[in-house]
Amino acid sequence: MKNVAVSISASVFSLALTGLVVLAANPHPGGARDLCSFMIRNPYLRSERETYVIGSARSDSVQVRISDRPGVLPRDRYPYRDSTPVFGQVLRVRSVYGANGDRILTRMAAGDSTVVLIRYSFNSMCHTFPVRAWLDTGIVYHFTMLLRPDSEWTAGRPTFDSEVWPLLAVYPPYPTRMRRPDFDTLLTVDEYASLVKVLPIRADPAQYCPKALASIAAWAHLHEPRSELYPANEIIRVMQWNCGVRREP
């Protein structure tokens, strides 16, 4: 892990401190970013409620029925009272882990590997709303999602909300859009999934930091030199900063 213990640059500090995660939606005005971003300290934590899927988007979409919508922060949910129709995109699942993984695997074993994904954006007041932001087909993505109640599944397909706030809720579209030189080479979707699996569940940092840092260091050692690529390098730095690890200047 040669380059992990380096000083965090001003840009990385800015990311960690302001939670640049909210830029994932990108079309929002600066005021929305300023208002929402301060609430997010460490975007690279898992939730016990999240389902993680590796799969690809299909070209078809379906109208869905939802009673609520996720908020910008992970545990917030609000009633959905808008009369505007809501649509989700059909995904073909290749593999799944995390919450509800067994249910999806059972369906896949029975011959149905499709689910429905609803994506969200937010306005200048941090109010979220569903959007028709279709993903390109023929590309394999890693998704971070929350399963909706069975009563709101669409045509019997498990129906999910995409997380609103994680920068990497759908990986890797965001870094590929940025077109920064250091994003030329990224972790593969499967490599990214292997890193997500060792990230800590949201909890008191005093509880997760020692174990999390050890797990991430072990992952980095096994994946050298790939651990120096985005987003592994950034996740490691942000996690160390949040856990109070000091690096040599």
N, C-alpha and C positions, 0 to 999 in steps of 0.2 A: 504494500500500500504506500508506494513511494511519494505520491503527490498529495496524499490526504491531509497530512499534518503540515499544511502551509497556511500562511496568513490569509484570512478572508479579505478579499478585495472590497473596495467601497461599494461596488455594484452588488456583490453577494450580501454584504451587510444590509444594504437597502432592501434586498429581497426578503431576508429573514425578518427585518424589523417592521416592514410595512405589509408583509403578506402579499407579495405581488401575485400570489395565486389568483386573485380576482381578475387579473388581466386575461385569463383564459377566454373570456367572452369577447374581449377586445373592442367591440364597437361602442362601449359605454363612454360617456364623457368623463373628464378627469374628476369632477365632483363625486361621481359614484364611486370611483376607485378610492378617493380620499375618505369618504364616509364609511365605506364597508371594510377597507383593508386593515384598519387599525385593530379590528376585532380578532384577527387571525395571527397567532404568534408562531405556531409551528404547523405548517400544512402537511408535513410528512408523517402523520400518525394514522393508524388504522382504527376502524370502529368495529365493535363486535357485531354490528348490524349490517355491515357491508358485504355484498357478494362481489366476487372478482371473476370476470369472464374474459376468456380469450376467444375471439371469434371475428366474424366479418359481417358487414352490413349488406342486406339485400336491397334491391331497388324498390320493393313494395313498402307502402306505409298503410297504417290502419287508423281509423278513428277510435279513440279511447274515451272512457268515462272515468273521471277522477273526482274525489270528494275533497281532497286537500292537495297542497303543494309544499315541497320542501323549502326551507328558508336558506339564507346565505350560510348561517352557522349550522353545523351538522345535526344537532338535535331539534332544531326548530321546525315546526310544521304549522301551516295556516290553512283555513278553509278556502276552497276554490269556489268562488261564487260568480265567476265570469261566464257569460253565455257563449263566448267564443269557442268553437269546436277545438278539441285537442287531438293531436295526432302523434303516433309513435312510429318508429322505424323498426322493421323486422330484422333481427340479427340471427345469424347461424352460429351456434355455439360450438367451439372446438374443445374447450376444456373449461372447468369451473372450480373454484375453491372459495373458502370463506363461508359466511352465513348462507343457509339454504342450498349449499352446494349439493348435498345428498338428494334433495328433491329434484334438482335439475338433472343430475346424473341419472336418476331413475327414469326420467322422461326420455333422456337421450338413449338409454338402453332399450326403451320400448320403441324407438324409431323416430322420435320427435325431438330435434335439437334446436328448435326455434324459440326465441323469446321476443318480447317487444320492449323497446327502449324509448322513454320520453325524456327529452332534453329541455333544459331551462336556461333562462337568462335573468337579468335583474336590471331595474331602472335606477335613477339617481337617488331614490329614497330607499334603496336596498330591498325593494319589493320584487319578489321573484314571479316569473310567469313562464308558461310552457312556450317553446318555440319550435318551428319546423326547420331545424338545422340538420339537414340530412348528411350523413357521412358517405364518403365515396365507397363504391363497391369494389370488390376484388382486392381489398387491403385487409390484413389481419391487425386487429386492434386489441389493446388491453383495456377493459372497462371496469370502473368502480361504480357500483350501482346499489340501490335500495329496493327491495322487493315490495310491491304494493299488495294490499289484502287480496285474498283469493276472489272476493266478490268483484274486484276491479281488474281481473285478468281479462284479456281481450281474445274472444273466440277460443277460450281454453288455454291460451298461451300465457305463461308467466310474464307479468308486465312489471317493468322496473322504472324507477326514476334514476336518471344520471345524477350523481352528486353535483351540487351547484358550485361549490367552492374549490375543490382540489384542482390545482394547476394541471395535474396529470390524471384527471378523472377519465379521460379518453386519451390513451397514449398510442401513437406519438404525434397527433396532429399539431398541438401547440408549438413544440420546438421546430418542427419542419416548416411551419409558417413564418417563424421568426427569421430564418435564413441567416443566422449568425455563424461566423466561421467555426466557433467551437461546437456548433450543433451539426457539423458535417457528418460526424460519426456518432451514432447513438447506440445505447444498449438495444439489443433486439427485444421484441415483445416478451419472449420467454425469459431472457435474462432479467428484464425489468420485473416480471412476475416473481422470479426467485428472490429478488431484493425486497419486494413488497411483503413477502411471506415472513421476513425476519424483522420488519418494522414493528415497533411496539403499539399496543392498543392504547388509546387515549386514557390517561390516568394522571395521577400526581407524578411530576417529573422525578421526585425523590424515590418513587417506587420503580419507574421504568428505566431511568437513565443507566444505572450500572449494567443491568442485563442487556438493555438495548444496544449500548455502545459495544459490549463484548460480542453480541450477535452480528452487528454490522461489520465490526473489524474482522470477524471470522469469514463473513461473506466476501469482504474485499480481498482478503488473503487468497481465498479460493478462486477469485475471478480476476486476479492480476493478469494483464494490465487493463482489462476491461473496466475495472472499478474506477479508472481515471476518466471515463467517458460520462457525458451527461445522460440521464440525470443522477447517476450514482455519485459523482463527485460533489454535486450540489446538495443532495440529500445528506451525505456524510458530513459536510461542513455545517449545514443548518442544524443537524441533530447534535453535533458536538457543541456548537455555540449555545443551543438551548440547554444543554446539560452542563454548561460552565467549563468546558474543556478549553484550556488556553494553549495557543499554538505559538511556536517560536517566531519572532519577527523575521 
